[in-house]
Amino acid sequence: MLQTIKDFFLTHTRSGSRTEASAPATSLELAAAVLMVEISMADTSQQSAERDVIKRALQDVFHLTAADTETIINLAQKEFDHAVSLHEFTSFLNQAMTAGERVGIVEILWRVAFADTVLDKYEEYYVRKIADLLYVPHREYIKAKHRAVESVASHKPHIS
């Protein structure tokens, strides 16, 4: 993972060159994107609606350009394919983010899960697992879920 992040720093930038000061933010972006990809793949296939939610979230939360967003998503998919566990990503986020920011990540994960209007049991399982790894209290986990449901356009998700 570290080599992939380092390569990203060296070859992709918002303005042409990455500085050391911007390195931690990009690591956060990649770690968060891996978790989003994990949820999008929980039901074995990533739908275009899920990918769109991931793109919007990365751009809105981390203020990425469209090109950087695509690069981060592609790196996240590679990391997802090679990752043995989610611990390396969640432990990084635990160290780098506040409790409120981690709750925000869980809300984004719910939005990814609800993007195709079907809440698969595996999506729900992984959001819960990640929330636990991010030390998000159950009450905040439920609140994040309700906010995500409310943000989904008039389609109510259902459990399959």
GIUR-V427893 format. One record per pair of residues at least 6 apart in sequence whose ideal C-beta (glycine too) atoms are under 8 Angstrom apart, sorted by sequence separation. I is the first residue (numbers start at 0). J is the second residue. D is the distance in Angstrom with one decimal. If there is no record, write none. Layout:
# GIUR-V427893
((I	J	D) (I	J	D))
This chain:
# GIUR-V427893
((11	17	7.7) (39	45	4.4) (57	63	5.3) (58	64	7.8) (82	88	7.4) (112	118	5.8) (39	46	7.4) (58	65	7.4) (112	119	7.5) (148	155	7.4) (9	17	7.3) (17	25	7.2) (63	71	6.7) (93	101	7.0) (96	104	7.3) (135	143	7.4) (148	156	6.5) (8	17	4.5) (36	45	7.4) (92	101	6.3) (39	49	4.0) (58	68	5.5) (78	88	7.9) (112	122	4.0) (130	140	4.5) (38	49	7.7) (39	50	6.8) (54	65	7.9) (57	68	4.9) (111	122	7.9) (112	123	6.9) (92	104	6.6) (127	140	7.1) (130	143	7.8) (8	22	5.9) (39	53	6.5) (54	68	5.3) (57	71	6.0) (112	126	5.8) (126	140	8.0) (54	69	7.9) (57	72	7.2) (8	25	6.5) (35	52	7.9) (36	53	7.0) (108	125	7.9) (109	126	5.9) (4	22	7.9) (7	25	6.4) (35	53	4.6) (54	72	6.9) (108	126	4.9) (126	144	7.8) (53	72	6.2) (4	25	6.8) (32	53	6.8) (35	56	6.7) (105	126	6.8) (108	129	6.1) (4	26	5.7) (7	29	7.2) (35	57	7.8) (50	72	7.3) (108	130	7.8) (105	129	7.0) (4	29	5.9) (32	57	6.1) (104	129	8.0) (105	130	4.8) (3	29	7.7) (31	57	7.5) (105	133	6.6) (0	29	7.9) (28	57	6.4) (31	60	7.5) (104	133	6.6) (31	61	7.6) (105	135	5.2) (101	133	4.4) (28	61	4.7) (101	134	7.1) (102	135	5.5) (27	61	7.2) (101	135	5.7) (105	139	7.4) (109	143	5.8) (113	147	5.8) (28	63	6.7) (105	140	6.0) (109	144	5.0) (112	147	7.7) (113	148	6.4) (116	151	7.2) (123	158	7.2) (36	72	7.2) (98	134	7.5) (24	61	6.8) (98	135	7.7) (102	139	4.8) (106	143	3.9) (109	146	7.8) (110	147	4.7) (114	151	7.8) (105	143	4.6) (106	144	7.9) (109	147	3.4) (113	151	4.9) (116	154	4.2) (118	156	4.5) (120	158	6.7) (32	71	5.0) (36	75	4.7) (40	79	6.5) (93	132	7.9) (109	148	7.5) (116	155	7.5) (117	156	6.4) (118	157	6.6) (119	158	7.9) (120	159	6.9) (32	72	5.9) (35	75	7.1) (36	76	5.5) (89	129	6.4) (93	133	6.2) (102	142	7.8) (103	143	7.9) (106	146	5.5) (107	147	8.0) (110	150	6.4) (116	156	5.4) (117	157	6.4) (118	158	5.1) (119	159	5.5) (92	133	6.2) (93	134	6.4) (102	143	5.7) (106	147	5.4) (110	151	7.3) (116	157	7.5) (118	159	7.1) (29	71	5.9) (32	74	7.4) (33	75	4.6) (36	78	7.9) (37	79	6.0) (90	132	7.8) (117	159	5.3) (28	71	5.2) (32	75	3.6) (36	79	4.6) (60	103	7.2) (85	128	7.3) (89	132	3.8) (113	156	4.4) (85	129	6.3) (89	133	5.5) (112	156	7.7) (29	74	5.8) (33	78	4.9) (25	71	7.8) (29	75	6.1) (33	79	5.7) (86	132	6.7) (60	107	7.2) (85	132	6.1) (37	85	6.5) (29	78	7.0) (33	82	6.8) (13	63	7.5) (13	64	5.7) (34	85	6.8) (56	107	4.6) (33	85	7.8) (13	67	5.9) (34	88	5.9) (56	110	6.9) (11	66	7.6) (12	67	7.8) (33	88	5.0) (34	89	7.3) (52	107	7.8) (56	111	7.6) (11	67	6.4) (30	88	4.3) (34	92	7.8) (52	110	5.2) (53	111	6.1) (11	70	4.9) (30	89	7.9) (52	111	5.1) (30	91	4.9) (31	92	6.8) (30	92	5.3) (49	111	5.4) (52	114	4.4) (7	70	6.7) (51	114	7.1) (7	71	7.7) (27	91	7.7) (26	91	6.6) (27	92	6.9) (49	114	4.4) (48	114	4.2) (49	115	6.1) (7	74	6.0) (48	115	5.0) (27	95	5.6) (46	114	6.7) (48	116	8.0) (26	95	7.4) (27	96	7.1) (46	115	4.5) (4	74	7.9) (34	104	6.7) (38	108	5.0) (3	74	5.7) (41	112	7.5) (23	95	6.5) (35	107	6.5) (39	111	5.4) (31	104	5.8) (35	108	6.5) (38	111	4.5) (3	77	6.7) (34	108	6.3) (38	112	5.4) (3	78	6.5) (39	114	7.8) (42	117	7.8) (31	107	7.5) (35	111	5.2) (42	119	3.9) (0	78	5.8) (41	119	6.2) (42	121	5.8) (41	121	4.2) (42	122	6.0) (41	122	4.4) (0	82	7.7) (41	124	7.4) (38	122	5.7) (41	125	4.8) (0	87	6.4) (38	125	5.6) (37	125	5.9) (38	126	6.2) (38	129	7.7) (37	129	7.3) (34	129	5.6))
